[in-house]
């Protein structure tokens, strides 16, 4: 039996908001209402709200993991078996929320990852 799981995901945020009152849906969008938001060279954001200034971390991401498994089962006599399992995990992550496409699914095949091999037997 063999299986492979390519996966690609991204997160890109256009608006930064703050809840005005707890448990109410009212929000304040930074960059409006006399506030400014500026992207810094290290992809963090500087928010200026009147006399207050603060920096927000970058929450954008691109993730491309790839996992594959191969399982071989052999029964050489009734009640006895031998399992051998090979597993591979590869993953890449970048702090830029760019749109992912079909090519990104297999882009993780070229990144380093971990491999595991196991054998189990029973008589």
Z-matrix of the N, CA and C atoms (Angstrom, degrees):
N
C 1 1.438
C 2 1.530 1 108.39
N 3 1.304 2 116.96 1 138.46
C 4 1.460 3 121.46 2 177.37
C 5 1.524 4 108.60 3 -138.03
N 6 1.321 5 115.37 4 145.08
C 7 1.460 6 119.27 5 175.07
C 8 1.521 7 108.88 6 -147.35
N 9 1.317 8 115.55 7 152.19
C 10 1.463 9 122.25 8 178.82
C 11 1.520 10 108.51 9 -136.09
N 12 1.334 11 116.16 10 141.98
C 13 1.462 12 121.99 11 -179.21
C 14 1.524 13 110.36 12 -127.80
N 15 1.325 14 118.99 13 83.68
C 16 1.471 15 118.60 14 171.19
C 17 1.529 16 108.83 15 -77.79
N 18 1.303 17 117.49 16 145.41
C 19 1.461 18 121.87 17 -177.35
C 20 1.522 19 108.55 18 -152.10
N 21 1.313 20 117.19 19 140.75
C 22 1.461 21 121.85 20 176.20
C 23 1.522 22 108.33 21 -139.56
N 24 1.321 23 116.57 22 135.84
C 25 1.458 24 121.45 23 -177.53
C 26 1.524 25 109.39 24 -144.99
N 27 1.318 26 116.01 25 149.57
C 28 1.458 27 119.86 26 175.36
C 29 1.529 28 110.29 27 -142.16
N 30 1.317 29 114.74 28 156.91
C 31 1.459 30 121.41 29 175.00
C 32 1.517 31 108.47 30 -136.55
N 33 1.304 32 116.76 31 121.53
C 34 1.463 33 122.46 32 -179.05
C 35 1.529 34 107.41 33 -133.83
N 36 1.307 35 116.05 34 127.52
C 37 1.455 36 120.82 35 -174.10
C 38 1.526 37 110.13 36 -113.26
N 39 1.336 38 116.13 37 123.36
C 40 1.457 39 121.72 38 -179.00
C 41 1.521 40 112.73 39 -90.38
N 42 1.322 41 117.53 40 -31.12
C 43 1.453 42 121.53 41 -176.05
C 44 1.521 43 110.17 42 -125.97
N 45 1.324 44 116.34 43 138.72
C 46 1.459 45 121.48 44 174.37
C 47 1.516 46 106.02 45 -109.17
N 48 1.327 47 116.07 46 126.99
C 49 1.458 48 121.16 47 -174.17
C 50 1.510 49 110.82 48 -126.70
N 51 1.335 50 114.73 49 160.99
C 52 1.459 51 121.89 50 176.84
C 53 1.521 52 107.76 51 -135.68
N 54 1.306 53 116.43 52 135.34
C 55 1.461 54 121.06 53 176.83
C 56 1.519 55 108.89 54 -72.67
N 57 1.324 56 116.62 55 130.89
C 58 1.465 57 120.37 56 -179.10
C 59 1.521 58 112.09 57 -78.25
N 60 1.326 59 117.01 58 -45.52
C 61 1.458 60 122.22 59 -179.08
C 62 1.522 61 107.65 60 -132.50
N 63 1.315 62 116.36 61 135.47
C 64 1.461 63 120.50 62 -179.83
C 65 1.519 64 111.53 63 -57.16
N 66 1.312 65 116.48 64 140.36
C 67 1.468 66 125.58 65 176.57
C 68 1.519 67 114.36 66 67.27
N 69 1.328 68 118.05 67 13.25
C 70 1.465 69 121.30 68 174.78
C 71 1.520 70 108.53 69 -119.04
N 72 1.332 71 117.19 70 151.01
C 73 1.465 72 119.56 71 -176.46
C 74 1.531 73 114.44 72 -78.93
N 75 1.320 74 118.50 73 -0.76
C 76 1.460 75 120.59 74 -178.14
C 77 1.524 76 110.29 75 -70.13
N 78 1.338 77 116.14 76 129.09
C 79 1.457 78 120.99 77 179.18
C 80 1.523 79 110.33 78 -130.28
N 81 1.310 80 115.10 79 158.14
C 82 1.464 81 122.40 80 175.23
C 83 1.519 82 106.65 81 -113.70
N 84 1.314 83 116.72 82 125.76
C 85 1.455 84 122.02 83 -179.31
C 86 1.521 85 108.00 84 -94.05
N 87 1.346 86 116.06 85 121.44
C 88 1.469 87 119.37 86 177.92
C 89 1.519 88 109.56 87 -69.54
N 90 1.315 89 115.49 88 139.93
C 91 1.454 90 122.50 89 -173.53
C 92 1.516 91 111.39 90 103.96
N 93 1.353 92 116.64 91 -5.76
C 94 1.460 93 122.91 92 175.54
C 95 1.527 94 107.56 93 -129.17
N 96 1.297 95 118.62 94 175.35
C 97 1.481 96 123.42 95 176.84
C 98 1.530 97 112.38 96 53.17
N 99 1.329 98 117.56 97 52.04
C 100 1.470 99 123.27 98 177.93
C 101 1.525 100 113.17 99 61.42
N 102 1.310 101 118.09 100 29.12
C 103 1.467 102 122.25 101 173.04
C 104 1.518 103 107.92 102 -119.75
N 105 1.328 104 116.52 103 154.98
C 106 1.459 105 120.56 104 175.41
C 107 1.523 106 108.68 105 -128.70
N 108 1.304 107 114.65 106 152.58
C 109 1.457 108 121.03 107 174.80
C 110 1.523 109 106.93 108 -134.36
N 111 1.333 110 115.50 109 131.34
C 112 1.463 111 120.97 110 -175.49
C 113 1.526 112 108.72 111 -130.74
N 114 1.333 113 116.05 112 131.48
C 115 1.463 114 120.90 113 177.63
C 116 1.522 115 108.55 114 -79.69
N 117 1.319 116 117.10 115 125.38
C 118 1.461 117 123.12 116 179.38
C 119 1.531 118 109.62 117 -86.22
N 120 1.349 119 117.94 118 161.00
C 121 1.476 120 120.02 119 -179.13
C 122 1.533 121 113.99 120 -58.43
N 123 1.333 122 118.23 121 -28.40
C 124 1.467 123 120.77 122 178.96
C 125 1.532 124 111.74 123 -89.28
N 126 1.313 125 117.99 124 21.16
C 127 1.467 126 129.61 125 177.06
C 128 1.527 127 114.77 126 64.55
N 129 1.321 128 118.74 127 9.68
C 130 1.464 129 120.39 128 168.96
C 131 1.525 130 107.39 129 -80.70
N 132 1.328 131 117.75 130 174.01
C 133 1.461 132 121.68 131 -178.50
C 134 1.520 133 109.97 132 -125.01
N 135 1.337 134 116.44 133 134.00
C 136 1.458 135 122.99 134 175.93
C 137 1.514 136 107.65 135 -99.27
N 138 1.332 137 116.27 136 122.85
C 139 1.464 138 121.95 137 179.43
C 140 1.519 139 107.89 138 -109.90
N 141 1.342 140 116.28 139 129.30
C 142 1.463 141 122.20 140 176.38
C 143 1.519 142 107.32 141 -116.01
N 144 1.331 143 115.17 142 120.74
C 145 1.465 144 122.51 143 -178.95
C 146 1.520 145 107.12 144 -127.72
N 147 1.332 146 116.45 145 91.02
C 148 1.468 147 120.42 146 -176.43
C 149 1.519 148 109.73 147 65.43
N 150 1.333 149 117.15 148 -120.83
C 151 1.463 150 121.59 149 177.76
C 152 1.525 151 112.56 150 -86.84
N 153 1.313 152 118.17 151 -10.23
C 154 1.465 153 121.88 152 -178.55
C 155 1.522 154 110.65 153 -88.44
N 156 1.329 155 116.41 154 138.44
C 157 1.461 156 123.34 155 174.21
C 158 1.510 157 107.38 156 -132.80
N 159 1.333 158 116.00 157 137.56
C 160 1.459 159 119.91 158 174.65
C 161 1.521 160 109.19 159 -152.47
N 162 1.333 161 114.01 160 158.32
C 163 1.460 162 120.79 161 -177.09
C 164 1.522 163 108.91 162 -111.01
N 165 1.336 164 115.50 163 133.26
C 166 1.462 165 122.01 164 177.35
C 167 1.528 166 108.88 165 -103.24
N 168 1.322 167 117.33 166 137.23
C 169 1.467 168 119.38 167 176.84
C 170 1.527 169 110.76 168 -69.14
N 171 1.312 170 115.33 169 164.77
C 172 1.453 171 121.07 170 177.61
C 173 1.526 172 109.27 171 -83.36
N 174 1.327 173 116.53 172 119.63
C 175 1.458 174 120.94 173 179.27
C 176 1.524 175 112.33 174 -102.31
N 177 1.335 176 117.98 175 0.79
C 178 1.459 177 120.54 176 -179.40
C 179 1.528 178 109.74 177 -75.14
N 180 1.330 179 116.50 178 153.09
C 181 1.460 180 119.76 179 -176.67
C 182 1.515 181 111.48 180 -157.42
N 183 1.312 182 115.61 181 156.77
C 184 1.456 183 125.96 182 165.91
C 185 1.519 184 106.10 183 -129.96
N 186 1.310 185 117.85 184 126.86
C 187 1.459 186 122.45 185 -179.94
C 188 1.522 187 107.93 186 -127.13
N 189 1.341 188 116.02 187 132.58
C 190 1.457 189 120.89 188 178.28
C 191 1.528 190 110.53 189 -136.10
N 192 1.317 191 118.90 190 84.16
C 193 1.464 192 120.05 191 175.52
C 194 1.531 193 111.71 192 -89.99
N 195 1.321 194 115.37 193 155.73
C 196 1.461 195 121.81 194 174.98
C 197 1.524 196 107.13 195 -142.13
N 198 1.308 197 117.19 196 125.45
C 199 1.464 198 122.49 197 179.82
C 200 1.523 199 108.02 198 -127.27
N 201 1.327 200 115.65 199 136.06
C 202 1.464 201 119.29 200 176.35
C 203 1.517 202 109.43 201 -138.53
N 204 1.326 203 115.86 202 148.63
C 205 1.466 204 123.67 203 -179.89
C 206 1.519 205 109.07 204 -134.62
N 207 1.324 206 115.40 205 141.76
C 208 1.461 207 121.75 206 171.27
C 209 1.523 208 106.40 207 -131.40
N 210 1.341 209 116.79 208 125.21
C 211 1.459 210 122.06 209 -178.80
C 212 1.527 211 108.26 210 -123.28
N 213 1.328 212 115.49 211 128.63
C 214 1.452 213 121.54 212 177.02
C 215 1.524 214 108.03 213 -118.48
N 216 1.348 215 116.76 214 127.54
C 217 1.465 216 121.71 215 179.22
C 218 1.518 217 107.68 216 -121.36
N 219 1.324 218 114.19 217 130.41
C 220 1.454 219 119.65 218 179.82
C 221 1.521 220 108.70 219 -130.67
N 222 1.328 221 116.20 220 128.50
C 223 1.458 222 121.71 221 177.67
C 224 1.529 223 106.99 222 -114.48
N 225 1.339 224 116.53 223 105.76
C 226 1.456 225 119.14 224 -175.47
C 227 1.516 226 113.81 225 -86.54
N 228 1.333 227 118.59 226 -18.64
C 229 1.462 228 123.25 227 170.10
C 230 1.530 229 106.98 228 -154.36
N 231 1.326 230 119.16 229 161.93
C 232 1.467 231 120.31 230 -176.99
C 233 1.530 232 112.03 231 -57.03
N 234 1.319 233 115.81 232 128.76
C 235 1.462 234 122.18 233 177.88
C 236 1.517 235 114.80 234 89.13
N 237 1.320 236 119.12 235 -7.79
C 238 1.458 237 120.84 236 178.88
C 239 1.532 238 108.39 237 -114.41
N 240 1.311 239 115.96 238 147.24
C 241 1.459 240 119.01 239 179.35
C 242 1.520 241 110.55 240 -152.10
N 243 1.297 242 114.08 241 162.50
C 244 1.463 243 123.27 242 175.25
C 245 1.520 244 107.32 243 -134.47
N 246 1.323 245 116.78 244 122.73
C 247 1.464 246 122.23 245 174.65
C 248 1.518 247 108.15 246 -107.66
N 249 1.295 248 117.66 247 136.22
C 250 1.468 249 121.46 248 167.35
C 251 1.530 250 106.83 249 -128.37
N 252 1.320 251 114.89 250 133.39
C 253 1.467 252 121.44 251 -174.31
C 254 1.522 253 108.57 252 -127.96
N 255 1.319 254 116.22 253 132.75
C 256 1.455 255 122.33 254 173.40
C 257 1.525 256 107.34 255 -123.29
N 258 1.327 257 117.01 256 128.39
C 259 1.460 258 121.69 257 -178.88
C 260 1.513 259 109.29 258 -130.64
N 261 1.313 260 114.71 259 144.67
C 262 1.460 261 121.23 260 179.42
C 263 1.525 262 108.55 261 -132.98
N 264 1.319 263 117.34 262 133.19
C 265 1.462 264 123.32 263 175.19
C 266 1.518 265 108.48 264 -124.99
N 267 1.299 266 117.04 265 124.93
C 268 1.457 267 122.48 266 175.21
C 269 1.523 268 107.61 267 -128.97
N 270 1.322 269 116.49 268 146.41
C 271 1.458 270 118.79 269 -179.36
C 272 1.514 271 110.61 270 -157.93
N 273 1.320 272 115.71 271 142.24
C 274 1.463 273 121.14 272 172.92
C 275 1.522 274 108.03 273 -132.93
N 276 1.311 275 115.07 274 147.20
C 277 1.461 276 121.03 275 -179.10
C 278 1.516 277 107.64 276 -142.06
N 279 1.327 278 116.78 277 133.63
C 280 1.461 279 120.67 278 175.46
C 281 1.524 280 108.87 279 -130.81
N 282 1.344 281 116.96 280 151.80
C 283 1.470 282 119.80 281 -176.28
C 284 1.522 283 113.63 282 -86.52
N 285 1.312 284 118.17 283 28.99
C 286 1.464 285 121.23 284 179.74
C 287 1.517 286 108.44 285 -123.76
N 288 1.302 287 117.08 286 122.74
C 289 1.458 288 121.42 287 -176.99
C 290 1.506 289 112.31 288 -85.18
N 291 1.336 290 116.88 289 72.08
C 292 1.451 291 121.07 290 178.67
C 293 1.519 292 109.10 291 -91.97
N 294 1.313 293 116.55 292 149.71
C 295 1.459 294 121.04 293 -179.53
C 296 1.521 295 109.95 294 -61.97
N 297 1.318 296 116.67 295 135.80
C 298 1.457 297 121.39 296 179.49
C 299 1.515 298 110.20 297 -96.80
N 300 1.316 299 115.52 298 149.86
C 301 1.455 300 121.32 299 179.21
C 302 1.518 301 110.43 300 -130.90
N 303 1.317 302 116.19 301 -171.82
C 304 1.454 303 121.56 302 -177.96
C 305 1.530 304 111.55 303 -61.89
N 306 1.323 305 117.98 304 -36.89
C 307 1.466 306 121.06 305 178.94
C 308 1.513 307 112.98 306 -64.19
N 309 1.344 308 117.70 307 -27.57
C 310 1.464 309 121.22 308 179.31
C 311 1.525 310 112.28 309 -70.50
N 312 1.330 311 117.39 310 -23.31
C 313 1.462 312 119.72 311 178.40
C 314 1.522 313 111.29 312 -60.11
N 315 1.319 314 116.54 313 -38.64
C 316 1.455 315 120.44 314 -176.70
C 317 1.522 316 111.94 315 -103.00
N 318 1.347 317 118.29 316 2.76
C 319 1.456 318 121.75 317 175.76
C 320 1.516 319 112.33 318 -65.86
N 321 1.318 320 117.93 319 -23.38
C 322 1.465 321 120.97 320 -179.50
C 323 1.525 322 112.09 321 -77.44
N 324 1.320 323 118.57 322 -8.46
C 325 1.467 324 120.30 323 177.97
C 326 1.523 325 112.18 324 -66.86
N 327 1.319 326 117.27 325 -23.21
C 328 1.465 327 120.36 326 -176.59
C 329 1.530 328 113.04 327 -95.87
N 330 1.329 329 119.23 328 -1.39
C 331 1.466 330 120.92 329 -179.72
C 332 1.527 331 109.83 330 -92.46
N 333 1.347 332 117.49 331 154.97
C 334 1.460 333 119.07 332 179.55
C 335 1.530 334 111.63 333 -66.66
N 336 1.302 335 114.92 334 155.56
C 337 1.455 336 119.01 335 -179.91
C 338 1.514 337 111.07 336 -160.64
N 339 1.312 338 115.63 337 -174.51
C 340 1.456 339 121.08 338 -179.30
C 341 1.511 340 111.17 339 -106.83
N 342 1.340 341 114.99 340 150.13
C 343 1.454 342 121.28 341 177.99
C 344 1.515 343 108.71 342 -127.95
N 345 1.340 344 116.35 343 149.68
C 346 1.454 345 121.23 344 -179.69
C 347 1.526 346 108.05 345 -141.25
N 348 1.333 347 115.49 346 138.68
C 349 1.457 348 121.16 347 175.74
C 350 1.524 349 107.60 348 -129.89
N 351 1.337 350 117.79 349 132.11
C 352 1.456 351 121.87 350 -179.35
C 353 1.527 352 109.58 351 -136.93
N 354 1.327 353 114.22 352 149.66
C 355 1.462 354 120.94 353 177.88
C 356 1.532 355 107.16 354 -131.64
N 357 1.325 356 115.96 355 136.60
C 358 1.463 357 121.70 356 176.78
C 359 1.511 358 108.24 357 -137.17
N 360 1.320 359 115.59 358 137.32
C 361 1.455 360 119.66 359 179.38
C 362 1.524 361 110.99 360 -135.87
N 363 1.315 362 115.43 361 155.91
C 364 1.459 363 121.57 362 177.46
C 365 1.516 364 108.33 363 -146.38
N 366 1.346 365 116.83 364 143.82
C 367 1.456 366 121.58 365 -179.88
C 368 1.506 367 110.00 366 -106.04
